């Protein structure tokens, strides 16, 4: 290379270095944040966090830096909370400070700026208050949510009888049953399992889950601007989300065409009623965009979490047939086989209740939760977390906290049983998070899991192709999620 070329290269190198330094704007209060690995310009701690297995990376960093540490996503700090005590102190003891929701770079603003999950301030308060009230008092004199679940699980029983003892992948029927429950709540009707629109809808949700669980999604959260420069499968995410939104918009219009404010049929009707009541209120958040995205929030979450947990639960019962047998004995003693299980039965079935809790703990369907953001400068454990800082609650470290669970990495229903065999609560059982942002659908999910599992085992015994000892119950760990190993199931009528 000649001298002018060397000079040009040197100048270009200096300019690039200067630009990097200008772009790397460290917060002035960085010294007061919790400790953590040293970040690099532009990419932050990308090389210290394995985007293909964030869970493992966070455990490693927890061992090195303790229960509260800081990592950088690009130039922005993220405080990570590990273990029950740290998470509880933040979300419960300092509930208001940690009640904000962090922005999601991979979501279009028409999804992140509306609805009940990702919004903040007055919009979030109004929508959450309304959604909780509607879900709790759902029906307005109509059928209760429990009755809807009982009805849907009977459709599942009939569907499983059609397998006639053959092996099948349980993913599809379990997705159908959980999705139909939330469809009944928000749309007022269920879908037949063979309905092509329903099948396409569930396929759409599966595609979205795959993308959100991919390393591309985590890379986008780390460096959203940088990732926009490269071709990525995430470009399809906006297309899939728009298709889901269009489906919901069509259902809302169908409701409008037959709307009777004196006889609300479901969540959409209740929201439409509220829109009419607050038509003249300029501060009202009961708007079309919020209706659409709130329904999308409920529909998506209600379909995914319980379905995945049930799939994992059945796999665990296949691995431990003695646990299946004990549950069936308790079912026979308390419920019998002539009536459907009800939520009143749960208090009389401590072993079944303990197994369901342990399934949820072990399945760990939301390992890192949905990111929070602090709403003001917050003093926490001797550090200062500046307003607007993203906070990650590492829920896996809570559900596997060795101070609260004797064998945290193993499946053990004894975690929720006392020495007399009675059900024992654990304060570290926080799969739905805690505080002001606790999952809206927690009560519904708990109800579904109990009624689904007891009805399934009341009617069937479970079988598998594999030897029980060879069944792998370790999860498939994606970039930020955990999924059960695929398996084939056979159900035999009892």
C-alpha positions as CSV (number, residue, x, y, z in Angstrom):
1,X,0.0,0.0,0.0
2,X,1.5,3.4,-1.0
3,X,1.8,6.4,1.4
4,X,-1.4,8.1,0.4
5,X,-3.2,4.8,0.9
6,X,-1.7,4.3,4.3
7,X,-2.7,7.9,5.3
8,X,-6.2,7.4,4.0
9,X,-6.6,4.1,5.9
10,X,-5.2,5.7,9.1
11,X,-7.6,8.6,8.8
12,X,-10.6,6.3,8.2
13,X,-9.6,4.2,11.2
14,X,-9.4,7.3,13.4
15,X,-12.7,8.6,12.2
16,X,-14.4,5.2,12.8
17,X,-12.9,5.1,16.3
18,X,-14.1,8.6,17.0
19,X,-17.6,7.7,15.8
20,X,-17.7,4.6,18.0
21,X,-16.7,6.7,21.0
22,X,-19.3,9.3,20.2
23,X,-22.0,6.6,19.8
24,X,-20.9,4.9,23.0
25,X,-22.7,7.2,25.5
26,X,-22.3,5.7,28.9
27,X,-24.8,6.8,31.5
28,X,-23.2,9.3,33.9
29,X,-24.4,7.2,36.9
30,X,-22.9,4.0,35.6
31,X,-20.6,3.8,38.6
32,X,-23.7,3.6,40.9
33,X,-25.3,0.7,38.9
34,X,-24.8,-2.9,40.1
35,X,-21.6,-4.5,39.0
36,X,-21.4,-6.6,35.8
37,X,-19.1,-7.6,32.9
38,X,-17.3,-4.7,31.1
39,X,-19.3,-3.8,27.9
40,X,-17.9,-3.1,24.5
41,X,-18.9,-0.2,22.3
42,X,-22.1,-0.7,20.2
43,X,-22.6,-4.4,21.1
44,X,-22.5,-4.0,24.9
45,X,-22.2,-7.5,26.6
46,X,-23.2,-9.4,23.5
47,X,-20.2,-11.7,23.8
48,X,-20.8,-12.4,27.4
49,X,-24.4,-13.5,26.9
50,X,-25.1,-16.4,24.7
51,X,-28.2,-15.4,22.7
52,X,-28.9,-19.1,22.0
53,X,-29.1,-19.9,25.7
54,X,-29.6,-16.8,27.8
55,X,-30.7,-18.8,30.8
56,X,-27.3,-20.5,31.1
57,X,-25.5,-17.2,30.6
58,X,-27.5,-15.5,33.3
59,X,-26.8,-18.3,35.8
60,X,-23.1,-18.0,35.0
61,X,-23.2,-14.2,35.6
62,X,-25.2,-14.7,38.8
63,X,-22.5,-16.9,40.1
64,X,-19.8,-14.3,39.3
65,X,-21.6,-11.1,40.3
66,X,-24.3,-12.1,42.7
67,X,-28.1,-11.7,42.7
68,X,-28.1,-8.2,41.2
69,X,-25.9,-7.3,38.3
70,X,-25.8,-5.1,35.1
71,X,-25.4,-6.1,31.5
72,X,-25.5,-3.8,28.5
73,X,-27.7,-4.3,25.5
74,X,-25.9,-2.1,23.0
75,X,-25.2,1.1,24.9
76,X,-28.1,0.7,27.3
77,X,-27.8,-0.9,30.8
78,X,-30.1,-3.7,31.9
79,X,-30.2,-4.6,35.6
80,X,-30.8,-8.3,36.2
81,X,-32.5,-9.6,39.4
82,X,-31.8,-13.2,40.5
83,X,-33.3,-15.3,43.2
84,X,-36.5,-15.0,45.2
85,X,-35.3,-12.3,47.7
86,X,-34.0,-9.8,45.1
87,X,-37.1,-10.2,42.8
88,X,-39.5,-10.0,45.8
89,X,-37.8,-6.8,47.1
90,X,-38.1,-5.2,43.7
91,X,-41.5,-6.2,42.5
92,X,-43.3,-6.3,45.9
93,X,-41.4,-4.1,48.3
94,X,-40.7,-1.4,45.7
95,X,-43.7,-2.2,43.5
96,X,-44.3,1.3,42.1
97,X,-40.7,1.9,41.2
98,X,-40.5,-1.3,39.2
99,X,-43.9,-1.2,37.7
100,X,-42.9,0.2,34.3
101,X,-42.7,-1.9,31.2
102,X,-39.6,-1.7,29.0
103,X,-39.9,-1.1,25.2
104,X,-39.7,-4.1,22.9
105,X,-37.6,-3.2,19.9
106,X,-38.7,-6.2,17.9
107,X,-42.4,-5.2,18.1
108,X,-44.0,-2.6,15.8
109,X,-45.2,0.5,17.7
110,X,-48.8,-0.3,16.8
111,X,-48.5,-3.4,19.1
112,X,-46.1,-2.0,21.8
113,X,-47.9,1.4,22.2
114,X,-51.4,-0.1,22.8
115,X,-53.0,-2.8,24.8
116,X,-52.4,-4.0,28.4
117,X,-49.0,-5.8,28.3
118,X,-46.4,-3.3,27.0
119,X,-47.9,0.1,27.8
120,X,-47.3,2.4,30.8
121,X,-48.9,5.2,32.6
122,X,-52.6,6.0,32.6
123,X,-53.2,3.8,29.5
124,X,-51.9,0.7,31.2
125,X,-53.7,1.5,34.5
126,X,-57.1,1.9,32.9
127,X,-56.8,-1.2,30.7
128,X,-55.4,-3.4,33.4
129,X,-58.1,-2.4,35.9
130,X,-60.8,-3.1,33.4
131,X,-59.3,-6.3,32.2
132,X,-58.9,-7.7,35.7
133,X,-62.4,-6.7,36.7
134,X,-63.9,-8.2,33.5
135,X,-62.0,-11.5,33.8
136,X,-62.9,-11.8,37.5
137,X,-66.6,-11.0,37.1
138,X,-66.9,-12.5,33.6
139,X,-70.3,-13.5,32.3
140,X,-72.6,-10.8,33.6
141,X,-75.0,-13.5,34.6
142,X,-73.9,-15.9,31.9
143,X,-71.8,-19.0,32.2
144,X,-68.7,-18.8,34.3
145,X,-65.2,-19.3,33.1
146,X,-65.1,-22.6,35.0
147,X,-68.1,-23.9,33.1
148,X,-66.5,-22.9,29.8
149,X,-63.3,-24.8,30.7
150,X,-65.2,-27.9,31.8
151,X,-67.1,-27.8,28.5
152,X,-64.0,-27.5,26.4
153,X,-62.1,-30.2,28.2
154,X,-64.9,-32.6,27.4
155,X,-64.5,-31.8,23.7
156,X,-60.8,-32.7,24.2
157,X,-61.8,-36.0,25.8
158,X,-64.0,-36.8,22.8
159,X,-61.2,-35.8,20.4
160,X,-58.7,-38.1,22.2
161,X,-61.1,-41.0,22.1
162,X,-60.8,-40.8,18.3
163,X,-57.2,-41.8,18.5
164,X,-58.3,-45.3,19.4
165,X,-55.1,-46.2,21.2
166,X,-52.8,-45.0,18.5
167,X,-49.7,-42.8,19.2
168,X,-50.0,-39.1,18.3
169,X,-48.2,-35.8,18.9
170,X,-50.2,-34.1,21.7
171,X,-49.0,-30.6,20.7
172,X,-52.0,-29.9,18.4
173,X,-54.9,-31.0,20.5
174,X,-53.5,-29.3,23.6
175,X,-53.0,-26.1,21.6
176,X,-56.6,-26.4,20.4
177,X,-58.1,-26.8,23.9
178,X,-56.2,-24.0,25.5
179,X,-56.9,-21.6,22.6
180,X,-60.6,-22.5,22.6
181,X,-60.9,-21.5,26.3
182,X,-59.5,-18.0,25.7
183,X,-61.5,-17.8,22.4
184,X,-64.6,-18.5,24.5
185,X,-63.7,-15.7,26.9
186,X,-62.8,-13.0,24.5
187,X,-64.8,-13.9,21.4
188,X,-67.7,-15.7,23.0
189,X,-67.4,-18.9,21.0
190,X,-65.1,-21.8,20.4
191,X,-63.9,-23.4,17.2
192,X,-64.2,-26.9,16.0
193,X,-60.9,-28.6,15.9
194,X,-61.1,-29.2,12.2
195,X,-62.0,-25.6,11.4
196,X,-59.5,-24.4,8.8
197,X,-59.4,-20.8,10.0
198,X,-58.7,-22.0,13.6
199,X,-55.9,-24.3,12.4
200,X,-54.4,-21.5,10.4
201,X,-54.6,-19.2,13.4
202,X,-52.8,-21.6,15.6
203,X,-50.1,-22.1,12.9
204,X,-49.7,-18.4,12.9
205,X,-49.1,-18.3,16.6
206,X,-46.6,-21.1,16.3
207,X,-44.6,-19.2,13.7
208,X,-44.6,-16.1,16.0
209,X,-43.3,-18.2,18.9
210,X,-40.5,-19.6,16.9
211,X,-39.4,-16.1,15.8
212,X,-39.7,-14.6,19.3
213,X,-37.6,-17.5,20.7
214,X,-34.9,-17.3,18.1
215,X,-31.4,-15.8,18.6
216,X,-32.4,-13.2,16.0
217,X,-35.0,-11.8,18.5
218,X,-32.3,-11.5,21.2
219,X,-29.8,-9.9,18.8
220,X,-32.5,-7.4,17.8
221,X,-33.1,-6.5,21.5
222,X,-29.3,-6.0,21.9
223,X,-28.7,-3.8,18.9
224,X,-32.0,-3.0,17.1
225,X,-30.4,-0.4,14.8
226,X,-27.5,-2.6,13.9
227,X,-29.9,-5.6,13.2
228,X,-31.9,-3.4,10.8
229,X,-28.9,-3.3,8.5
230,X,-29.0,-7.1,8.0
231,X,-31.6,-9.4,6.4
232,X,-33.3,-11.3,9.2
233,X,-36.2,-13.8,9.6
234,X,-37.7,-11.2,12.0
235,X,-39.0,-9.2,9.1
236,X,-41.7,-11.9,8.9
237,X,-42.8,-11.1,12.4
238,X,-44.5,-7.9,11.4
239,X,-46.4,-9.8,8.7
240,X,-47.5,-12.5,11.1
241,X,-48.6,-10.0,13.8
242,X,-50.6,-8.1,11.2
243,X,-52.4,-11.2,10.1
244,X,-53.3,-12.0,13.7
245,X,-54.4,-8.4,14.3
246,X,-56.6,-8.5,11.1
247,X,-58.3,-11.7,12.4
248,X,-59.1,-10.0,15.7
249,X,-60.3,-6.8,13.9
250,X,-62.7,-8.9,11.9
251,X,-64.1,-10.6,15.0
252,X,-64.6,-7.2,16.6
253,X,-66.5,-6.0,13.6
254,X,-68.7,-9.1,13.8
255,X,-69.4,-8.2,17.4
256,X,-70.4,-4.7,16.5
257,X,-72.8,-5.9,13.9
258,X,-74.8,-7.8,16.6
259,X,-73.9,-5.7,19.7
260,X,-76.4,-5.4,22.4
261,X,-75.1,-3.2,25.3
262,X,-77.7,-4.7,27.7
263,X,-76.4,-8.3,27.1
264,X,-72.6,-8.5,26.9
265,X,-71.5,-11.9,25.7
266,X,-67.7,-11.8,26.2
267,X,-64.7,-9.6,26.8
268,X,-65.1,-7.8,23.4
269,X,-68.7,-6.9,24.2
270,X,-67.7,-5.6,27.7
271,X,-65.0,-3.4,26.1
272,X,-67.5,-2.1,23.5
273,X,-69.9,-1.2,26.3
274,X,-67.1,0.7,28.1
275,X,-66.3,2.5,24.8
276,X,-69.9,3.7,24.6
277,X,-70.0,4.8,28.2
278,X,-66.8,6.9,27.8
279,X,-67.4,8.2,24.4
280,X,-67.4,11.8,25.6
281,X,-64.4,11.4,28.0
282,X,-61.2,12.8,26.3
283,X,-59.0,11.0,28.8
284,X,-60.5,7.6,28.1
285,X,-58.2,4.9,26.9
286,X,-61.1,2.8,25.7
287,X,-60.2,3.2,22.1
288,X,-60.3,0.9,19.0
289,X,-56.5,0.4,19.0
290,X,-56.5,-0.6,22.6
291,X,-59.4,-3.0,22.2
292,X,-57.6,-4.8,19.3
293,X,-54.2,-5.1,20.9
294,X,-55.6,-6.0,24.4
295,X,-57.6,-8.9,22.9
296,X,-54.4,-9.9,21.0
297,X,-52.5,-9.8,24.3
298,X,-55.0,-12.0,26.0
299,X,-55.5,-14.4,23.1
300,X,-51.8,-14.9,22.5
301,X,-50.8,-15.4,26.1
302,X,-53.8,-17.6,26.9
303,X,-53.0,-19.9,24.0
304,X,-49.3,-20.3,24.5
305,X,-48.4,-20.6,28.2
306,X,-51.0,-23.2,29.4
307,X,-50.6,-25.4,26.3
308,X,-46.8,-25.5,26.7
309,X,-47.1,-26.3,30.4
310,X,-49.6,-29.1,29.8
311,X,-47.3,-30.6,27.2
312,X,-44.5,-30.6,29.7
313,X,-46.8,-32.0,32.4
314,X,-47.8,-35.0,30.4
315,X,-44.2,-35.7,29.5
316,X,-43.3,-35.7,33.2
317,X,-46.2,-38.1,34.0
318,X,-45.0,-40.4,31.3
319,X,-41.5,-40.4,32.9
320,X,-43.0,-41.0,36.4
321,X,-46.0,-43.4,36.1
322,X,-46.1,-43.8,39.9
323,X,-47.1,-40.1,40.1
324,X,-49.8,-40.6,37.5
325,X,-51.1,-43.5,39.5
326,X,-51.3,-41.5,42.7
327,X,-53.2,-38.7,41.0
328,X,-55.7,-41.2,39.6
329,X,-56.2,-42.7,43.0
330,X,-56.9,-39.3,44.5
331,X,-59.3,-38.6,41.6
332,X,-61.2,-41.8,42.2
333,X,-61.4,-41.1,45.9
334,X,-62.5,-37.5,45.7
335,X,-64.3,-37.1,42.4
336,X,-65.0,-40.6,41.1
337,X,-65.7,-41.2,37.4
338,X,-69.3,-40.2,37.0
339,X,-69.0,-36.4,37.2
340,X,-66.7,-33.7,35.9
341,X,-64.0,-32.3,38.2
342,X,-64.6,-28.8,39.6
343,X,-62.4,-26.2,41.3
344,X,-64.1,-27.1,44.6
345,X,-62.3,-30.5,44.4
346,X,-58.8,-28.9,44.5
347,X,-58.7,-28.3,48.3
348,X,-59.4,-32.0,48.9
349,X,-56.7,-33.2,46.5
350,X,-53.4,-32.0,48.0
351,X,-51.2,-34.5,46.0
352,X,-52.7,-33.5,42.7
353,X,-52.4,-29.8,43.6
354,X,-48.7,-30.3,44.5
355,X,-48.0,-32.1,41.3
356,X,-49.5,-29.3,39.2
357,X,-47.5,-26.7,41.1
358,X,-44.3,-28.7,40.5
359,X,-45.1,-29.1,36.8
360,X,-45.5,-25.3,36.5
361,X,-42.3,-24.8,38.5
362,X,-40.3,-27.3,36.4
363,X,-41.8,-26.3,33.1
364,X,-40.8,-22.7,33.8
365,X,-42.7,-21.2,30.8
366,X,-41.4,-17.7,31.1
367,X,-37.7,-17.9,32.3
368,X,-36.9,-14.2,32.1
369,X,-40.4,-12.8,32.2
370,X,-41.3,-9.6,30.3
371,X,-38.8,-6.8,30.9
372,X,-39.6,-4.1,33.4
373,X,-38.4,-0.5,33.6
374,X,-37.9,1.7,36.7
375,X,-40.3,4.6,36.7
376,X,-38.0,6.9,38.8
377,X,-34.4,7.0,40.1
378,X,-34.4,4.0,42.4
379,X,-32.2,3.2,45.4
380,X,-31.9,-0.5,45.5
381,X,-29.5,-2.6,47.6
382,X,-27.0,0.2,47.8
383,X,-27.1,1.0,44.1
384,X,-28.9,3.7,42.2
385,X,-30.9,2.5,39.2
386,X,-31.6,5.6,36.9
387,X,-35.2,6.2,35.7
388,X,-35.9,4.4,32.5
389,X,-33.4,1.6,33.1
390,X,-34.6,-1.8,31.9
391,X,-34.9,-4.5,34.6
392,X,-34.9,-8.2,33.9
393,X,-36.4,-10.5,36.5
394,X,-34.7,-13.9,36.1
395,X,-37.7,-16.0,37.1
396,X,-35.9,-19.3,36.5
397,X,-33.5,-18.4,39.3
398,X,-36.5,-17.8,41.6
399,X,-38.2,-21.1,40.7
400,X,-34.8,-22.9,41.2
401,X,-33.8,-21.0,44.3
402,X,-32.0,-23.6,46.5
403,X,-33.1,-21.7,49.7
404,X,-36.8,-22.5,48.9
405,X,-36.6,-25.8,46.9
406,X,-34.7,-28.8,48.2
407,X,-33.9,-30.3,44.8
408,X,-34.3,-27.2,42.5
409,X,-33.1,-28.8,39.3
410,X,-35.2,-32.0,39.7
411,X,-38.9,-32.7,39.3
412,X,-40.1,-33.3,42.9
413,X,-43.8,-32.8,43.9
414,X,-42.6,-33.0,47.5
415,X,-41.6,-29.3,47.2
416,X,-45.3,-28.5,47.7
417,X,-46.1,-31.2,50.4
418,X,-45.5,-31.1,54.1
419,X,-44.6,-34.0,56.3
420,X,-48.2,-35.0,56.7
421,X,-49.0,-35.0,53.0
422,X,-50.9,-31.7,53.1
423,X,-50.4,-29.1,50.4
424,X,-47.6,-26.6,51.3
425,X,-47.3,-23.2,49.6
426,X,-44.0,-21.8,48.6
427,X,-43.4,-18.0,48.6
428,X,-40.9,-18.5,45.8
429,X,-43.5,-20.0,43.4
430,X,-43.6,-17.0,41.1
431,X,-44.0,-18.4,37.6
432,X,-46.5,-15.6,36.8
433,X,-44.2,-12.9,38.2
434,X,-45.3,-10.6,41.1
435,X,-46.3,-7.1,42.0
436,X,-48.2,-4.6,39.8
437,X,-47.3,-6.4,36.6
438,X,-48.2,-10.0,37.7
439,X,-49.8,-12.0,34.8
440,X,-53.4,-11.0,34.1
441,X,-54.3,-14.6,33.3
442,X,-52.8,-16.3,36.4
443,X,-56.2,-17.3,37.9
444,X,-57.4,-18.6,34.5
445,X,-54.2,-20.5,33.9
446,X,-54.4,-22.2,37.4
447,X,-58.0,-23.1,36.8
448,X,-57.3,-24.6,33.3
449,X,-54.3,-26.6,34.5
450,X,-56.3,-28.3,37.3
451,X,-59.4,-29.0,35.3
452,X,-57.4,-30.2,32.2
453,X,-55.2,-32.5,34.1
454,X,-57.8,-34.1,36.4
455,X,-60.3,-34.6,33.6
456,X,-57.6,-36.1,31.4
457,X,-56.4,-38.6,34.0
458,X,-60.0,-39.3,35.1
459,X,-60.7,-40.6,31.6
460,X,-57.4,-42.0,30.4
461,X,-54.2,-43.7,31.3
462,X,-51.1,-42.4,29.5
463,X,-48.7,-44.4,27.4
464,X,-45.6,-43.8,25.4
465,X,-43.3,-45.5,22.8
466,X,-40.2,-45.1,24.9
467,X,-39.1,-47.0,28.0
468,X,-40.0,-44.7,30.9
469,X,-36.4,-44.5,32.2
470,X,-35.2,-43.3,28.7
471,X,-37.6,-40.4,28.5
472,X,-35.7,-37.1,28.4
473,X,-37.4,-34.5,30.6
474,X,-34.7,-31.9,30.2
475,X,-36.0,-28.9,28.3
476,X,-35.1,-27.7,24.8
477,X,-33.7,-24.3,25.7
478,X,-34.1,-21.6,23.1
479,X,-32.7,-18.1,23.2
480,X,-35.0,-17.1,26.0
481,X,-37.5,-19.9,26.4
482,X,-37.8,-23.5,27.5
483,X,-39.8,-26.2,25.7
484,X,-40.5,-29.9,26.3
485,X,-38.8,-32.5,24.2
486,X,-41.1,-33.7,21.4
487,X,-42.8,-37.0,22.1
488,X,-45.6,-39.4,21.0
489,X,-48.5,-40.0,23.4
490,X,-51.1,-42.8,23.6
491,X,-54.2,-42.5,25.7
492,X,-56.1,-45.6,26.9
493,X,-59.6,-45.2,28.3
494,X,-59.8,-46.2,32.0
